[in-house]
Amino acid sequence: MFDDRIDLWDVTLRVRREGSGPPVLLLHGHAGTLDVWDELALALATGHSVVRPDLRGYGGSVRTTDEAWPALEHEMALDCLALMLSLGHDAFSVVGQDLGGHVAARLAAEHPTKIDRLVVIDTVALPPPARPTLVLWSDGPPFTETLIAFLEDGRAAQAR
């Protein structure tokens, strides 16, 4: 596990990477940072390459635009795609919570060939993407096990 700062076109993202295996991108919610994923990242890193950035304008990442919503979600989705491609991940799963869920859903809708599986937490992905999608609520049982099973083989593909 290590933190890095990755320069993209008009943004520098703070990024933490850990584990090996199929790539999974974790996107935090509003007022959060990549640190909110510490526990889940440890569980996922046993079988996945986990990538978790601070979204543009949050934590250690710099926002250099004054775009309003939803244009900023579009920029964040492009940031995430560019990040994953720069790390050599042509296709990947994405997990997003709250704001990160909106960004993840937008990424899946705009770049469906790049997303293997989509998980949104405390978010409703509208319109529903044409990818295997799991909708979770943070108080739903059993959260981590359900998410990992879905990423690994599609079990628990129904919304919870």
C-alpha positions in Angstrom: 0.0 0.0 0.0 1.3 3.4 -0.9 0.0 6.9 -1.6 0.9 8.6 -4.8 0.0 11.9 -6.5 -0.9 11.4 -10.1 -1.1 14.3 -12.5 -3.9 14.3 -15.1 -4.8 17.1 -17.5 -6.0 19.8 -15.0 -6.0 17.9 -11.8 -3.6 16.1 -9.5 -5.2 13.2 -7.6 -4.0 11.7 -4.4 -4.3 7.9 -4.9 -3.7 4.9 -2.8 -3.2 1.5 -4.4 -3.0 -2.0 -2.8 -3.4 -5.7 -3.6 -3.3 -7.6 -6.8 -5.8 -9.2 -9.1 -8.8 -7.8 -11.0 -8.9 -4.0 -10.6 -11.5 -2.3 -8.4 -11.9 1.5 -8.2 -13.3 2.8 -4.9 -14.9 6.3 -4.9 -15.7 8.1 -1.7 -18.7 10.3 -0.9 -19.2 14.0 -0.4 -17.0 15.4 2.4 -15.0 12.1 2.4 -11.6 11.0 1.3 -10.0 7.8 0.2 -9.4 7.0 3.9 -13.1 6.0 4.4 -12.3 2.9 2.4 -9.5 1.6 4.7 -11.4 -1.4 6.1 -13.0 -2.5 2.8 -9.8 -1.9 0.9 -8.0 -4.4 3.1 -10.7 -7.0 2.6 -10.7 -6.4 -1.2 -6.9 -6.3 -1.6 -6.6 -10.0 -0.9 -7.9 -10.7 -4.4 -8.1 -7.4 -6.2 -5.9 -4.5 -7.3 -7.6 -1.7 -5.3 -7.3 1.9 -6.5 -8.8 4.6 -4.4 -8.4 8.3 -5.3 -9.5 11.4 -3.5 -12.0 12.9 -6.0 -11.3 16.2 -7.6 -11.4 18.9 -4.9 -11.4 16.5 -1.9 -8.7 15.5 0.5 -5.3 15.6 -1.2 -6.6 16.2 -4.7 -6.8 19.6 -6.3 -9.9 20.9 -8.1 -8.9 23.5 -10.7 -12.3 24.2 -12.2 -15.4 26.0 -11.0 -17.8 23.7 -12.8 -21.2 23.2 -11.1 -23.1 19.9 -10.7 -23.6 17.8 -12.7 -20.8 19.0 -15.0 -18.3 18.3 -12.1 -19.6 14.7 -11.9 -18.7 14.3 -15.6 -15.2 15.7 -14.9 -14.7 13.4 -12.0 -15.8 10.4 -14.1 -13.3 11.4 -16.8 -10.6 11.8 -14.1 -11.3 8.3 -12.9 -11.2 6.8 -16.3 -7.9 8.6 -17.1 -6.5 7.5 -13.8 -7.4 3.8 -14.3 -6.1 3.9 -17.9 -2.8 5.5 -16.8 -2.4 2.6 -14.3 -2.8 0.1 -17.1 -6.4 -1.0 -16.2 -8.4 -1.1 -19.5 -11.5 -2.4 -17.8 -12.4 -2.5 -14.1 -15.1 -2.7 -11.5 -16.1 0.5 -9.7 -17.6 1.0 -6.2 -19.0 4.4 -5.2 -20.7 5.7 -2.1 -22.9 8.8 -2.1 -21.2 11.3 -4.5 -18.8 8.6 -5.5 -21.9 6.5 -6.5 -23.1 9.2 -8.8 -19.7 9.5 -10.3 -19.4 5.7 -10.7 -22.9 5.5 -12.3 -22.0 8.3 -14.7 -18.7 6.5 -15.5 -20.5 3.3 -16.3 -23.1 5.1 -18.4 -20.6 7.1 -20.4 -18.0 4.4 -20.8 -19.8 1.0 -20.5 -17.0 -1.0 -22.2 -14.6 0.0 -19.4 -16.8 -1.1 -16.5 -17.1 -4.8 -15.5 -19.3 -4.3 -12.5 -20.8 -1.3 -10.8 -21.7 -1.1 -7.0 -23.4 2.0 -5.7 -23.8 2.6 -2.0 -26.3 5.0 -0.5 -27.0 6.2 -4.0 -29.5 5.3 -6.7 -27.9 5.0 -10.1 -30.2 6.7 -12.6 -30.6 5.8 -15.3 -29.6 2.2 -14.6 -26.4 1.3 -16.4 -26.2 -1.6 -18.8 -23.7 -3.3 -16.5 -24.1 -5.8 -13.7 -25.1 -3.4 -10.8 -25.4 -3.9 -7.1 -27.2 -1.2 -5.0 -26.3 -1.3 -1.3 -27.3 0.7 1.7 -24.5 1.1 4.3 -26.7 -0.3 7.0 -27.6 -3.4 4.9 -26.5 -6.9 6.0 -23.9 -8.3 5.4 -22.3 -5.4 3.6 -18.6 -6.4 2.9 -19.4 -10.1 2.1 -22.2 -9.1 -0.3 -20.0 -6.6 -2.1 -17.0 -9.0 -2.4 -19.2 -11.9 -3.7 -20.7 -9.6 -6.3 -17.3 -8.4 -7.5 -16.0 -11.9 -7.7 -18.7 -13.8 -9.4 -21.9 -11.8 -9.6 -23.7 -13.5 -6.7 -26.1 -11.2 -4.9 -26.8 -9.4 -8.2 -30.2 -8.3 -6.9 -30.5 -4.8 -5.3 -30.6 -4.7 -1.5 
